């Protein structure tokens, strides 16, 4: 068997406009594409997790496309380090191409595999792909990372150089061999009943005016697709007509939180601002259960949680309301809510989930001030005045079957303010 170069799919499940794949096919021949279901990640997920089904379905599409040109996607499962040791025994590998991942686990994983390959004299080539500007490209004049969004965004826009997506592939340079593709059951999974929706960019032109109203259903549904890379960030931005677009700001927030996680990995388990380490969370398990199930007696909170549980989606404005309610009204540690969202959200991404939960709790970088406590009933009047959204998810609303508010807002707000004040480390 001749030597192969390997392209390793991770968070980039597409053939079009895939930076490392383009580089591999442009510079080498006999490119073998692989994917590894990482047991260290998927081991904690249910067998019918919707994200696994989504990943599998997209891998199968890639494999079928490659089959049409007499190639294949090699789909594997296991501990990546052990899988790579077996690959090196099976194939004479010349070089390995990947798109960079910036999360702590991924950085550690890639370092181990790069060292393994180096011992064999094999190149490990990594490329920027899932972001426009990566961890060390947007820095302050002193070389330190930004921890406030507005100046970060300003600098990001100064550095931004729009690039057209690349769609041509040197298909003839793929490894020419047909390899069987495992079915979902053989990999140990079950098909989920929850579907990832197709993205919709038709509402972007009016995004600034409509984005806060969940009943309008005008969000893009891009989250899961960007998370798993079935569409490129360059393509999405190429669809925007001007660079001061509000939608672009949301994409910049995504990169802001990515670089925060990269430079401050402690945020995974700790408050970004240590001054809030003294907060005495109540962490009542029964209260948490009511929040999770959408039985708090506050319609905007309950509708959001029920939408999340049933579909894996939640509107962005509602995420702010539900997260703020858990932390401020119920005084439950943001880490509890973050972990629950991580289990349920189809677009779960560690950096954004962590960053937004700490924003809601007031403990993160550039967070909402701790004394900002959303009134869920005011939010309902402002953003779902006709109750279209909440009635969709709470059919028993207005009947005796729907509970009264589990805590009075004015009392909860005062308790939160006092608890935060006492907890601040001077």
C-alpha positions as CSV (number, residue, x, y, z in Angstrom):
1,X,0.0,0.0,0.0
2,X,1.3,3.4,-0.9
3,X,1.7,6.2,1.6
4,X,-1.3,8.3,2.5
5,X,-1.8,11.7,4.0
6,X,-4.8,11.9,6.4
7,X,-7.3,14.6,6.8
8,X,-9.1,14.4,10.1
9,X,-12.6,15.7,10.3
10,X,-13.6,17.2,13.7
11,X,-15.7,20.4,13.9
12,X,-15.7,20.9,10.1
13,X,-18.2,18.4,8.7
14,X,-18.3,19.6,5.1
15,X,-16.3,19.2,1.9
16,X,-16.9,22.8,0.6
17,X,-14.7,25.7,1.9
18,X,-12.9,23.5,4.4
19,X,-9.5,25.1,4.9
20,X,-7.4,22.1,6.0
21,X,-9.0,19.8,3.5
22,X,-8.3,22.3,0.7
23,X,-4.7,22.5,1.8
24,X,-4.4,18.7,2.0
25,X,-5.8,18.2,-1.5
26,X,-3.8,21.0,-3.0
27,X,-0.4,19.9,-1.6
28,X,-0.6,16.1,-1.4
29,X,-2.0,13.1,-3.2
30,X,-3.7,10.1,-1.8
31,X,-5.7,11.9,1.0
32,X,-7.5,9.6,3.3
33,X,-10.3,11.5,5.2
34,X,-11.2,10.1,8.7
35,X,-13.6,10.9,11.5
36,X,-13.3,9.5,15.1
37,X,-16.2,9.3,17.4
38,X,-14.4,10.2,20.6
39,X,-15.5,7.9,23.4
40,X,-14.1,10.4,26.0
41,X,-16.8,12.9,24.8
42,X,-19.7,10.7,23.7
43,X,-19.4,8.3,26.7
44,X,-21.5,10.7,28.8
45,X,-24.2,11.2,26.2
46,X,-27.4,9.2,25.8
47,X,-27.4,6.7,22.9
48,X,-30.1,8.7,21.1
49,X,-28.4,12.1,21.5
50,X,-29.6,14.4,18.7
51,X,-26.2,15.8,18.1
52,X,-24.7,12.4,17.5
53,X,-27.5,11.7,15.0
54,X,-26.7,15.0,13.3
55,X,-23.0,14.3,13.1
56,X,-23.6,10.8,11.8
57,X,-26.0,11.9,9.1
58,X,-23.6,14.5,7.9
59,X,-20.7,12.1,7.8
60,X,-22.8,9.7,5.8
61,X,-23.5,12.4,3.3
62,X,-19.8,13.1,3.0
63,X,-19.1,9.4,2.6
64,X,-21.7,9.0,-0.1
65,X,-20.2,12.0,-2.0
66,X,-16.7,10.5,-1.8
67,X,-18.1,7.1,-2.9
68,X,-19.2,8.8,-6.1
69,X,-15.5,9.6,-6.9
70,X,-14.3,6.1,-5.8
71,X,-13.1,7.3,-2.4
72,X,-14.4,6.9,1.2
73,X,-14.6,8.4,4.6
74,X,-13.0,6.1,7.2
75,X,-15.3,6.4,10.3
76,X,-13.9,5.2,13.6
77,X,-14.7,5.1,17.3
78,X,-12.6,5.0,20.4
79,X,-10.0,7.0,22.4
80,X,-8.4,9.2,19.7
81,X,-4.9,8.5,21.0
82,X,-5.4,4.7,20.8
83,X,-7.2,5.0,17.4
84,X,-4.2,6.9,16.0
85,X,-1.8,4.3,17.2
86,X,-3.8,1.7,15.3
87,X,-3.9,3.9,12.2
88,X,-0.2,4.2,12.2
89,X,0.1,0.5,12.2
90,X,-2.3,0.1,9.3
91,X,-1.2,2.9,7.0
92,X,2.1,4.4,6.0
93,X,1.2,8.0,6.9
94,X,3.1,10.9,5.4
95,X,1.3,13.9,7.0
96,X,-1.8,14.7,8.9
97,X,-4.1,17.8,8.2
98,X,-6.5,19.3,10.8
99,X,-8.5,22.4,11.4
100,X,-7.6,24.0,14.7
101,X,-9.8,23.6,17.8
102,X,-9.4,26.0,20.7
103,X,-11.1,24.2,23.6
104,X,-8.9,23.0,26.5
105,X,-9.7,19.3,25.9
106,X,-9.0,19.6,22.2
107,X,-5.7,21.4,22.7
108,X,-4.5,18.7,25.1
109,X,-5.7,15.9,22.7
110,X,-4.0,17.4,19.7
111,X,-0.8,18.0,21.6
112,X,-0.6,14.3,22.5
113,X,-1.3,13.1,18.9
114,X,1.1,15.6,17.4
115,X,3.8,14.2,19.7
116,X,2.9,10.7,18.7
117,X,3.2,11.6,15.0
118,X,6.4,13.5,15.6
119,X,8.0,10.4,17.0
120,X,7.3,8.7,13.6
121,X,8.5,11.8,11.7
122,X,5.0,12.6,10.5
123,X,3.9,16.2,10.0
124,X,0.9,17.5,11.9
125,X,-0.4,20.5,10.0
126,X,-3.2,22.6,11.6
127,X,-5.1,25.5,10.0
128,X,-7.6,28.2,11.1
129,X,-11.1,27.4,9.9
130,X,-13.9,27.7,12.4
131,X,-13.3,31.4,13.1
132,X,-12.4,34.5,11.1
133,X,-9.8,35.7,13.7
134,X,-8.3,33.3,16.1
135,X,-6.9,33.5,19.7
136,X,-3.8,35.6,19.2
137,X,-4.9,37.7,16.2
138,X,-7.1,40.2,18.2
139,X,-5.0,41.5,21.0
140,X,-4.5,44.8,22.8
141,X,-1.5,47.0,22.2
142,X,0.3,45.4,25.2
143,X,-0.2,42.0,23.7
144,X,-2.8,40.9,26.2
145,X,-6.3,39.5,25.3
146,X,-9.3,41.7,25.4
147,X,-11.8,41.0,28.2
148,X,-14.4,43.6,27.3
149,X,-16.4,43.0,24.1
150,X,-16.8,46.5,22.6
151,X,-13.1,47.2,22.2
152,X,-12.6,43.6,21.1
153,X,-15.2,44.0,18.4
154,X,-13.8,47.4,17.3
155,X,-10.3,45.8,16.8
156,X,-11.9,42.7,15.2
157,X,-13.6,44.9,12.6
158,X,-10.3,46.8,11.9
159,X,-8.6,43.5,11.2
160,X,-11.5,41.9,9.3
161,X,-10.7,41.1,5.7
162,X,-13.6,39.4,4.0
163,X,-12.6,36.3,2.0
164,X,-14.8,34.5,-0.5
165,X,-15.5,30.8,0.3
166,X,-13.5,28.3,-1.6
167,X,-15.6,25.6,-3.3
168,X,-13.3,23.8,-5.7
169,X,-11.6,20.6,-4.6
170,X,-8.9,18.5,-6.3
171,X,-11.1,15.5,-6.0
172,X,-8.6,13.3,-7.9
173,X,-6.2,13.5,-4.9
174,X,-8.5,11.6,-2.5
175,X,-7.4,8.1,-1.5
176,X,-8.9,5.8,-4.1
177,X,-10.5,3.0,-2.2
178,X,-14.0,2.2,-1.2
179,X,-14.3,1.5,2.6
180,X,-17.6,0.3,4.2
181,X,-19.4,2.9,6.4
182,X,-20.8,1.6,9.7
183,X,-24.4,2.0,10.5
184,X,-25.6,4.0,13.5
185,X,-26.4,0.9,15.6
186,X,-23.0,-0.6,14.9
187,X,-21.4,2.5,16.4
188,X,-23.6,2.0,19.6
189,X,-26.1,4.8,18.9
190,X,-29.8,5.1,18.2
191,X,-31.5,7.6,15.9
192,X,-32.9,10.6,17.7
193,X,-36.4,11.9,17.4
194,X,-35.1,15.5,17.6
195,X,-34.1,17.0,14.3
196,X,-31.6,19.8,13.6
197,X,-33.4,22.3,11.5
198,X,-32.0,23.7,8.2
199,X,-30.6,27.2,8.6
200,X,-32.5,30.2,7.3
201,X,-30.8,33.4,6.4
202,X,-33.8,35.0,4.8
203,X,-34.6,37.1,8.0
204,X,-31.1,38.5,8.4
205,X,-32.0,41.8,6.7
206,X,-34.5,42.6,9.6
207,X,-32.5,40.9,12.3
208,X,-32.0,44.0,14.5
209,X,-35.8,44.6,14.5
210,X,-37.0,41.1,15.1
211,X,-34.3,39.2,17.0
212,X,-35.9,39.8,20.5
213,X,-39.3,38.5,19.7
214,X,-39.5,34.7,20.0
215,X,-43.0,34.4,18.6
216,X,-41.8,35.7,15.2
217,X,-39.4,32.7,14.8
218,X,-37.0,34.7,12.7
219,X,-33.7,33.3,14.1
220,X,-31.2,31.8,11.6
221,X,-31.0,28.3,13.3
222,X,-27.3,28.4,12.3
223,X,-26.0,27.5,15.8
224,X,-25.7,23.7,15.4
225,X,-24.3,24.1,11.9
226,X,-21.6,26.4,13.0
227,X,-20.9,24.3,16.0
228,X,-20.2,21.2,13.9
229,X,-19.0,23.0,10.8
230,X,-21.5,21.8,8.3
231,X,-21.4,25.4,6.9
232,X,-18.4,27.6,7.0
233,X,-18.2,30.9,8.9
234,X,-16.8,32.5,5.8
235,X,-19.9,31.6,3.8
236,X,-22.3,32.9,6.4
237,X,-20.5,36.3,6.6
238,X,-20.4,36.5,2.8
239,X,-24.2,36.5,2.9
240,X,-24.2,39.7,4.9
241,X,-24.5,42.9,3.0
242,X,-22.6,45.3,5.2
243,X,-20.1,44.9,8.1
244,X,-22.0,46.9,10.7
245,X,-24.7,44.3,10.6
246,X,-26.2,43.4,14.0
247,X,-26.0,39.7,13.0
248,X,-22.3,40.0,12.5
249,X,-22.0,41.3,16.1
250,X,-23.4,38.0,17.3
251,X,-20.8,36.1,15.3
252,X,-18.1,38.3,16.8
253,X,-19.4,37.5,20.3
254,X,-18.9,33.8,19.4
255,X,-15.2,34.5,18.6
256,X,-14.8,36.7,21.7
257,X,-15.9,33.9,24.0
258,X,-13.7,31.4,22.1
259,X,-10.6,33.5,22.8
260,X,-11.7,34.1,26.4
261,X,-11.8,30.3,26.9
262,X,-8.5,29.9,25.2
263,X,-6.7,32.5,27.3
264,X,-8.5,31.9,30.6
265,X,-9.3,28.1,30.6
266,X,-10.1,28.3,34.3
267,X,-13.5,29.8,33.4
268,X,-14.7,26.2,32.7
269,X,-15.2,25.6,36.4
270,X,-14.6,29.0,38.1
271,X,-15.9,32.5,38.0
272,X,-14.0,34.8,35.5
273,X,-14.2,37.5,38.2
274,X,-12.9,36.0,41.5
275,X,-14.5,38.8,43.4
276,X,-17.8,36.8,43.1
277,X,-16.4,33.6,44.6
278,X,-18.0,34.4,47.9
279,X,-21.6,34.2,46.6
280,X,-23.6,31.7,48.8
281,X,-25.8,29.9,46.3
282,X,-28.9,28.2,47.8
283,X,-28.9,25.4,45.2
284,X,-32.3,24.0,46.1
285,X,-32.7,20.7,44.1
286,X,-36.5,20.9,44.0
287,X,-36.3,24.5,42.7
288,X,-33.8,23.4,40.1
289,X,-36.1,20.5,39.0
290,X,-39.0,22.9,38.5
291,X,-36.8,25.2,36.4
292,X,-35.5,22.3,34.3
293,X,-39.1,21.0,33.7
294,X,-40.6,24.4,33.0
295,X,-42.9,24.6,36.0
296,X,-41.8,27.8,37.7
297,X,-45.1,29.7,37.2
298,X,-43.3,32.3,35.0
299,X,-44.5,31.8,31.4
300,X,-41.4,33.1,29.6
301,X,-39.1,30.9,31.7
302,X,-41.3,27.8,31.4
303,X,-41.9,28.2,27.7
304,X,-38.2,28.4,27.1
305,X,-37.3,25.4,29.1
306,X,-40.1,23.3,27.5
307,X,-38.9,24.4,24.0
308,X,-35.4,23.4,25.0
309,X,-36.4,20.0,26.4
310,X,-38.6,19.1,23.4
311,X,-36.5,20.5,20.5
312,X,-33.0,21.3,21.6
313,X,-33.4,24.9,20.7
314,X,-34.1,28.0,22.7
315,X,-34.5,31.6,21.5
316,X,-31.6,33.9,22.5
317,X,-33.7,36.4,24.4
318,X,-35.3,33.5,26.3
319,X,-31.9,32.1,27.1
320,X,-31.1,35.4,28.9
321,X,-34.4,35.3,30.8
322,X,-34.2,31.6,31.9
323,X,-30.5,31.9,32.9
324,X,-31.1,35.1,34.8
325,X,-34.1,33.6,36.6
326,X,-32.1,30.5,37.7
327,X,-29.1,32.6,39.1
328,X,-30.9,35.6,40.4
329,X,-34.4,34.5,41.4
330,X,-33.6,31.0,42.6
331,X,-29.9,31.7,43.6
332,X,-28.8,28.5,41.9
333,X,-25.1,28.3,40.8
334,X,-24.7,29.1,37.1
335,X,-22.7,25.9,36.7
336,X,-25.9,23.9,37.3
337,X,-27.7,25.7,34.5
338,X,-24.7,25.6,32.2
339,X,-24.4,21.8,32.6
340,X,-28.1,21.4,31.9
341,X,-27.9,23.5,28.7
342,X,-24.8,21.5,27.7
343,X,-27.0,18.3,27.8
344,X,-29.9,19.8,25.9
345,X,-28.7,22.5,23.4
346,X,-28.2,21.3,19.8
347,X,-25.8,24.2,19.4
348,X,-23.9,23.6,22.7
349,X,-20.5,25.1,22.5
350,X,-18.4,25.3,25.6
351,X,-17.0,28.8,25.1
352,X,-20.4,30.5,24.3
353,X,-22.4,28.5,26.8
354,X,-19.9,29.3,29.6
355,X,-19.5,32.9,28.6
356,X,-23.2,33.5,28.4
357,X,-24.0,31.8,31.6
358,X,-21.4,33.8,33.5
359,X,-22.8,36.9,31.7
360,X,-26.2,36.2,33.1
361,X,-24.9,35.4,36.6
362,X,-22.8,38.6,36.6
363,X,-19.6,36.7,37.3
364,X,-18.0,36.7,33.9
365,X,-16.1,39.0,31.7
366,X,-18.0,42.0,30.5
367,X,-21.0,40.6,32.3
368,X,-24.4,42.1,33.1
369,X,-24.0,43.9,36.4
370,X,-25.1,41.8,39.4
371,X,-27.8,44.2,40.3
372,X,-29.5,43.8,36.9
373,X,-32.4,41.4,37.6
374,X,-34.8,40.7,34.7
375,X,-38.5,40.8,35.7
376,X,-39.9,37.8,33.7
377,X,-43.4,39.3,33.6
378,X,-42.1,42.6,32.2
379,X,-40.2,40.6,29.6
380,X,-43.4,38.8,28.6
381,X,-45.3,42.1,28.2
382,X,-42.4,43.5,26.1
383,X,-41.5,40.6,23.9
384,X,-44.5,38.3,23.7
385,X,-47.4,40.7,24.4
386,X,-50.1,38.5,22.8
387,X,-48.6,35.4,24.5
388,X,-48.2,33.6,21.1
389,X,-44.9,32.1,22.1
390,X,-45.7,31.1,25.6
391,X,-49.1,29.5,24.7
392,X,-47.4,27.4,22.1
393,X,-45.3,25.7,24.7
394,X,-47.7,26.0,27.7
395,X,-51.1,24.8,26.5
396,X,-52.4,24.8,30.1
397,X,-51.5,28.5,30.6
398,X,-54.4,30.4,32.2
399,X,-55.9,27.2,33.8
400,X,-55.7,25.8,37.2
401,X,-53.2,23.2,35.9
402,X,-50.6,25.9,35.5
403,X,-48.7,26.8,38.8
404,X,-48.6,30.1,40.5
405,X,-45.1,31.8,40.4
406,X,-42.8,29.8,42.7
407,X,-41.3,32.9,44.1
408,X,-42.4,36.6,44.1
409,X,-40.2,38.8,41.9
410,X,-39.7,41.7,44.2
411,X,-38.7,39.4,47.1
412,X,-36.4,37.4,44.8
413,X,-34.7,40.5,43.5
414,X,-34.1,42.0,46.9
415,X,-32.7,38.6,48.1
416,X,-30.4,38.4,45.1
417,X,-29.0,41.9,45.7
418,X,-28.3,41.2,49.3
419,X,-26.7,37.8,48.6
420,X,-24.4,39.2,45.9
421,X,-23.4,42.2,48.1
422,X,-22.5,39.9,51.0
423,X,-20.7,37.6,48.6
424,X,-18.4,40.1,46.9
425,X,-14.8,39.6,47.9
426,X,-13.3,43.0,48.6
